[in-house]
Amino acid sequence: MASSEGFPAADSEKELNPGQNMDAQVDPISSEIAASKEQSEAEAAKKHKQEERKDCLQTFKTAIIVSGIIVAAAGALFAITKKLKQK
C-alpha cells in the first residue's frame, strides 16, 4: 500500500531564494491563457472607450437639437404674441 516514490525532492535553496533562481520554468498553457486574457481585456477597454465617446457625442447632438427646438418654439410664440398685439 505504501508507495516508495513519495514526493519529488525539492531544491530548498531555489524555493527559499526565488530571486536567485535564474532558470524559472513557465507553464506554456497558463502563459497563453494569461496573454489571451490580457488581449481580450485590452480589446474590451478599447471598445468601451469608443462606446463612451459615441455616447458623449450622442448626448451633445441631442442637447443641440433640443435647444434648437426650444429656441424655435420661443420665437414662434414671440411672433404670435406680436401679431395678436397688433390687431
Secondary structure, DSSP 4 states (H G I P E B T S, - for coil): ---SS-SPP--HHHHH-GGG--S----HHHHHHHHHHHHHHHHHHHHHHHHHHHHHHHHHHHHHHHHHHHHHHHHHHHHHHHHHHH-
